[in-house]
Amino acid sequence: MAGKPLLDELQNGKTFVLDGALGTNMQLHGLPAGKLNEEWVLENPEIPLKIHSSFAEAGSDILLTMTFCANPIHLSDTPFANRTKEINFKAVDLVKKAANGNGILIAGSLGPIGKLMAPYGPLEANDFYTSFAEQAKYLAEAGVDLLVLETFYSIEEGTEALKGIRSVSDLPLIISFSFDRGTRTMMGAKPGTVAQIFADLGADVIGINCGKGLDENTECLKLMRDATTLPLWFKPNAGKPEIGPDGKTYYHVSPEEIASRVPEWLAIGAQLIGCCCGSTAEHIQAVASVVKNA
């Protein structure tokens, strides 16, 4: 099985440092509102490369590709329709350059489609299945070491995504949900339910990313650990997002505060730890300083 050493190392208790936010760091580097990260993968590749490299230098063992929205359905509504393969291949290449042969694993990121499934939306279950299968195929062909379904809210969409991916790849597969309603997703899914369903469906790792504040995410981590023995992926935001008087979103948790919480997350059972929205290379360096000395 491709990528099996990762699963063996997790089984043996190894802990991995993940990367930090891609989207909010792209915005800090000038990505205009309403523009997808993936557009700059092609138009300004030096910016994604700089961000990936900063996380590599900070101590990340695993780097996510900038392909969260690079599925054919999502791109069909943009000027980059019909360039799905090109974007995914280029995004993987940028992470390879950032990893620079230093043993860092490349994780292919697949985000939600952005549209609802019938009867609540215009798409059928098979549309999700085929879209995720197509993107996963490109990421696997480009040379990723593992695949990550991240920031999911819907069990139904996650199910079709996992099945579609498994139809084209046997790479290690992580599925990570965002519990943005405290201990529920916006679609009502609970951590324990997510863990049980996707363990049964064959996910290799179950996870949490984005969501609300550190306390809420930590509670979700506990509930998830109670429901599964699978390895846990954990990427909380740098605190609760807050809207400033200028209309911009801010995150106020410091790298030092993140570092102070890592021992608790390790004790609960998280084996793959990074940060999500609002985090910087300094946050990841703080995580790494604890994980690699634990």
Sequence and secondary structure as in RCSB ss.txt:
>XXXX:A:sequence
MAGKPLLDELQNGKTFVLDGALGTNMQLHGLPAGKLNEEWVLENPEIPLKIHSSFAEAGSDILLTMTFCANPIHL
SDTPFANRTKEINFKAVDLVKKAANGNGILIAGSLGPIGKLMAPYGPLEANDFYTSFAEQAKYLAEAGVDLLVLE
TFYSIEEGTEALKGIRSVSDLPLIISFSFDRGTRTMMGAKPGTVAQIFADLGADVIGINCGKGLDENTECLKLMR
DATTLPLWFKPNAGKPEIGPDGKTYYHVSPEEIASRVPEWLAIGAQLIGCCCGSTAEHIQAVASVVKNA
>XXXX:A:secstr
 TTHHHHHHHHTT  EE    SHHHHHHTT  TT  HHHHHHH THHHHHHHHHHHHHT SEEE S TT SHHHH
TTSTTTT HHHHHHHHHHHHHHHHTTSS EEEEEE   SS BTTSSSB HHHHHHHHHHHHHHHHHHT SEEEEE
EE  HHHHHHHHHHHHTT  S EEEEE  TTSSS TT   HHHHHHHHHHHT SEEEEEE S HHHHHHHHHHHH
HH  S EEEEE SS  EE TTS EE    HHHHHHHHHHHHHHTEEEE   TT  HHHHHHHHHHHTT 
